[in-house]
Every structure is written in structure tokens, then in C-alpha cells.
Amino acid sequence: MRPARVLRYPLEGQQRESALEDSMSKINIAEKFARITEYYKPRIAAELNGQHVKFVKLNSEFVFHHHENEDEMFLVVKGRFRMEFRDRHEWIEEGEFIVVPRGVEHRPVADEECWLVLFEPATTLNTGNVENERTVHELERV
């Protein structure tokens, strides 16, 4: 049985084997978050089926935005945050998650540091339909 394709850019020979081995290695979430020092700058932790698993830290309010074509899942690893919608809000606690459907305007807000794992299509721009100083076009890996 062939391993699933996990690389966006095919590599030759030994480089490709090394990249495949890395993609099938376990990820220590706490170690990865310890390397993240900036807030609201998502990092790619893994890829699967055209989706990115992203790690991001929050510590304040973000911008109201929506995603035309992508749903987003926010899983709290540490802390808590408030997902604000135009007509209500929902507190998401450690160990909980929320899915925001495409087209729904939302804004994550954290009063204190919060660690999130995001599951979303690789095409998802962090600020959705809004372009501002927090927009990250090229994501780094963690």
C-alpha cells in the first residue's frame, strides 16, 4: 500500500523520503506552541487532504471577517476565547471546539493568552475577506 501524498511540492530521492518520514512523525503540541512567539500569526503544523492543521496564539481581539468558501474549526488547547458573531458570542473553553461555517462573519477574542489548533482548507486566509496588518499570506511551518 502506498503512503498518502502529503507534500505539496514533490521532492526527489532522499529529500522526499525524509519529508515523508517527518510528516508521519508525532507532533508534540506543547513543544510547537513554545516556539510560537507572535500572536495572530498562524503556523502550519501538518497537512492532510488539502487541509492545514495550524497552531496560533491569541491574546486580544481580532477583526470581524468571513470566509467565502471555507469552513473553519477552532480547537482550544490552552486557555479560552470568545467567538463573537454580529448577533451573539460563544465562549470556547480548553478542550472544546467550534466550527464556523463559510460566509458567517466572526471575530475571535481572547482576554489572555489562548492556544488554538485550526483545521481549515489550505487556501484559507487568516483574515478572510479583510486585508489588514494582521493578514498573513505566506504561512511558516512550526
Backbone torsions as a table, in degrees:
resi	resn	phi	psi	omega
1	MET	NA	131.2	-179.4
2	ARG	-80.3	143.1	175.1
3	PRO	-68.6	151.0	177.6
4	ALA	-62.7	148.2	177.2
5	ARG	-74.4	122.4	-176.3
6	VAL	-120.1	-1.6	-175.8
7	LEU	-106.7	137.5	177.2
8	ARG	-75.9	-39.2	-178.5
9	TYR	-116.0	112.7	-177.8
10	PRO	-62.3	141.4	178.4
11	LEU	-113.0	161.7	179.9
12	GLU	-97.2	145.9	169.2
13	GLY	50.1	-126.6	-173.1
14	GLN	-63.4	-35.2	178.0
15	GLN	-60.5	-43.2	-179.1
16	ARG	-64.9	-44.2	178.4
17	GLU	-60.0	-41.7	179.0
18	SER	-63.6	-43.2	179.9
19	ALA	-64.6	-40.2	177.9
20	LEU	-64.2	-42.5	178.0
21	GLU	-61.4	-42.5	178.5
22	ASP	-61.1	-40.0	-177.5
23	SER	-69.9	-21.0	-180.0
24	MET	-102.3	13.2	176.9
25	SER	-93.0	152.0	179.0
26	LYS	-67.6	156.5	179.6
27	ILE	-119.7	126.7	175.5
28	ASN	-91.7	109.7	-173.8
29	ILE	-60.9	-45.0	-179.0
30	ALA	-61.7	-41.7	178.9
31	GLU	-63.4	-41.6	-180.0
32	LYS	-66.1	-44.6	179.9
33	PHE	-65.0	-31.3	178.3
34	ALA	-62.8	-25.2	179.7
35	ARG	-85.0	-10.1	-179.2
36	ILE	-92.1	120.2	-177.9
37	THR	-112.3	-15.1	-178.6
38	GLU	-102.6	146.7	178.8
39	TYR	-94.1	149.7	178.7
40	TYR	57.2	28.7	174.5
41	LYS	-123.2	90.5	-175.9
42	PRO	-62.3	147.3	177.0
43	ARG	-122.4	142.6	178.3
44	ILE	-81.0	123.4	177.0
45	ALA	-99.8	-30.1	-179.2
46	ALA	-164.4	166.4	176.2
47	GLU	-132.8	143.7	173.3
48	LEU	-158.0	133.5	175.2
49	ASN	48.8	42.3	179.5
50	GLY	77.1	6.9	179.6
51	GLN	-107.3	151.9	170.9
52	HIS	-108.9	141.4	167.2
53	VAL	-102.2	114.8	-174.5
54	LYS	-115.9	146.0	173.6
55	PHE	-110.6	135.9	179.3
56	VAL	-149.8	145.6	175.0
57	LYS	-107.0	139.5	175.7
58	LEU	-117.3	153.2	174.6
59	ASN	-153.7	10.7	-177.9
60	SER	-162.7	-160.4	178.4
61	GLU	-95.0	147.0	177.8
62	PHE	-96.5	-159.4	-179.9
63	VAL	-108.2	144.1	172.3
64	PHE	-65.2	132.8	-179.7
65	HIS	-160.4	172.8	171.9
66	HIS	-144.6	166.1	178.5
67	HIS	-117.7	120.5	-175.7
68	GLU	-62.0	-40.9	-170.1
69	ASN	-121.1	-0.8	-173.7
70	GLU	-126.0	137.9	167.7
71	ASP	-85.6	155.6	177.4
72	GLU	-131.4	142.4	174.2
73	MET	-118.0	128.5	-179.9
74	PHE	-113.9	116.8	179.5
75	LEU	-114.5	123.4	-178.9
76	VAL	-85.4	120.7	177.1
77	VAL	-92.5	-39.5	-178.5
78	LYS	-147.1	136.1	179.2
79	GLY	88.0	-151.3	179.3
80	ARG	-158.6	158.8	174.9
81	PHE	-149.3	167.4	-179.6
82	ARG	-112.7	124.6	174.0
83	MET	-93.9	115.0	-179.8
84	GLU	-96.3	135.3	171.6
85	PHE	-116.1	168.6	-177.3
86	ARG	-63.6	-27.3	-175.6
87	ASP	-113.2	-2.6	-178.6
88	ARG	-170.0	178.3	173.2
89	HIS	-142.2	162.7	-178.7
90	GLU	-137.9	126.9	174.4
91	TRP	-81.2	130.6	178.0
92	ILE	-114.0	116.7	-174.8
93	GLU	-96.2	166.9	176.6
94	GLU	-51.9	130.7	-179.3
95	GLY	86.1	1.8	178.5
96	GLU	-113.5	162.1	175.1
97	PHE	-142.5	163.9	176.4
98	ILE	-138.7	143.7	174.8
99	VAL	-108.6	127.4	176.5
100	VAL	-105.2	115.4	-179.1
101	PRO	-69.1	152.4	177.5
102	ARG	-52.9	143.9	178.0
103	GLY	85.4	-10.5	-177.9
104	VAL	-90.9	122.4	179.2
105	GLU	-71.4	134.5	-175.5
106	HIS	-153.1	163.0	177.4
107	ARG	-150.7	116.6	174.0
108	PRO	-77.2	139.6	179.8
109	VAL	-136.3	127.5	176.9
110	ALA	-123.7	128.4	177.5
111	ASP	-78.2	-28.2	177.5
112	GLU	-135.8	171.8	-177.9
113	GLU	-55.6	132.6	179.8
114	CYS	-134.2	137.0	177.3
115	TRP	-105.1	126.7	-179.8
116	LEU	-121.6	143.8	166.4
117	VAL	-107.1	126.1	179.1
118	LEU	-107.2	136.9	172.5
119	PHE	-117.9	117.6	-177.0
120	GLU	-161.2	159.6	177.6
121	PRO	-57.0	147.8	-178.4
122	ALA	-58.6	-23.5	-178.4
123	THR	-79.5	-6.5	-173.3
124	THR	-70.0	122.7	174.5
125	LEU	-88.3	133.7	-172.7
126	ASN	-58.0	-31.1	-179.8
127	THR	-102.0	10.5	175.3
128	GLY	54.9	-120.0	-176.4
129	ASN	-83.5	2.7	-178.4
130	VAL	-110.2	136.3	176.4
131	GLU	-113.7	117.1	178.7
132	ASN	-151.1	-168.6	-176.5
133	GLU	-65.6	-16.3	178.7
134	ARG	-95.0	-1.6	178.3
135	THR	-69.0	129.3	179.7
136	VAL	-117.9	108.9	-178.7
137	HIS	-83.2	-38.0	-178.8
138	GLU	-114.5	111.7	-178.1
139	LEU	-85.5	139.6	174.3
140	GLU	-90.0	159.8	174.6
141	ARG	-92.8	150.7	176.0
142	VAL	-115.9	NA	NA
